[in-house]
Amino acid sequence: MKTNKNNSIENNNTFDVLDEIQEVKVSPFFKNKVLNQIGQESEEKVPSLAWFTPQLQLAAFALIVMINATAIYFSFTSQGIDQELTGFEAFVEDYDLDYSDSDLTLN
């Protein structure tokens, strides 16, 4: 019986403490402030191409232009050789295919 009395006294004390807890007053704009702070933190990202400086961009551009100019130059200088070949012969030569008339005959 004593344990029931002690439990009921403890329960009453617990309920008394719960009654004494006051409601927390929160500003109605608290949520907006927190969301704005989170948004500002995520906006401060470091750009992923920070290493690609303007000097490096200029060097890359010059390299690409030089490669293209070289390709165009060699494509025009090698045209004189390809003009002698017909379309099929040029195809065979480009892909290093062995072509002979004996391969096409049926036995």
KAVEN-V781324 format. One record per residue. N is the residue number from 1. RES is the residue in three letters. D_FIRST is the distance of its C-alpha to the first C-alpha in Angstrom with 2 decimals. Layout:
BEGIN
((N & RES & D_FIRST) (N & RES & D_FIRST))
END
This chain:
BEGIN
((1 & MET & 0.00) (2 & LYS & 3.76) (3 & THR & 5.37) (4 & ASN & 5.28) (5 & LYS & 6.51) (6 & ASN & 8.75) (7 & ASN & 10.01) (8 & SER & 10.87) (9 & ILE & 12.55) (10 & GLU & 14.43) (11 & ASN & 15.47) (12 & ASN & 16.75) (13 & ASN & 18.61) (14 & THR & 20.12) (15 & PHE & 21.29) (16 & ASP & 22.73) (17 & VAL & 24.69) (18 & LEU & 25.97) (19 & ASP & 27.18) (20 & GLU & 29.06) (21 & ILE & 31.00) (22 & GLN & 34.52) (23 & GLU & 36.82) (24 & VAL & 39.47) (25 & LYS & 42.96) (26 & VAL & 45.38) (27 & SER & 49.09) (28 & PRO & 50.41) (29 & PHE & 53.06) (30 & PHE & 50.72) (31 & LYS & 51.07) (32 & ASN & 54.87) (33 & LYS & 55.02) (34 & VAL & 53.04) (35 & LEU & 55.16) (36 & ASN & 58.34) (37 & GLN & 57.36) (38 & ILE & 56.62) (39 & GLY & 59.96) (40 & GLN & 61.84) (41 & GLU & 60.43) (42 & SER & 61.53) (43 & GLU & 65.01) (44 & GLU & 65.78) (45 & LYS & 66.64) (46 & VAL & 69.49) (47 & PRO & 72.35) (48 & SER & 72.73) (49 & LEU & 76.53) (50 & ALA & 76.64) (51 & TRP & 78.79) (52 & PHE & 81.48) (53 & THR & 83.34) (54 & PRO & 86.50) (55 & GLN & 88.70) (56 & LEU & 87.20) (57 & GLN & 87.56) (58 & LEU & 91.24) (59 & ALA & 91.82) (60 & ALA & 90.18) (61 & PHE & 92.28) (62 & ALA & 95.46) (63 & LEU & 94.66) (64 & ILE & 94.09) (65 & VAL & 97.34) (66 & MET & 99.24) (67 & ILE & 97.93) (68 & ASN & 98.84) (69 & ALA & 102.30) (70 & THR & 102.92) (71 & ALA & 101.87) (72 & ILE & 104.16) (73 & TYR & 107.05) (74 & PHE & 106.80) (75 & SER & 106.42) (76 & PHE & 109.70) (77 & THR & 111.61) (78 & SER & 110.74) (79 & GLN & 111.86) (80 & GLY & 115.48) (81 & ILE & 114.61) (82 & ASP & 112.54) (83 & GLN & 115.26) (84 & GLU & 117.40) (85 & LEU & 114.76) (86 & THR & 114.01) (87 & GLY & 110.50) (88 & PHE & 109.87) (89 & GLU & 111.46) (90 & ALA & 109.41) (91 & PHE & 106.23) (92 & VAL & 107.25) (93 & GLU & 108.05) (94 & ASP & 104.86) (95 & TYR & 102.64) (96 & ASP & 104.86) (97 & LEU & 105.47) (98 & ASP & 108.41) (99 & TYR & 110.58) (100 & SER & 113.65) (101 & ASP & 115.52) (102 & SER & 115.26) (103 & ASP & 111.48) (104 & LEU & 111.81) (105 & THR & 114.26) (106 & LEU & 113.03) (107 & ASN & 114.26))
END
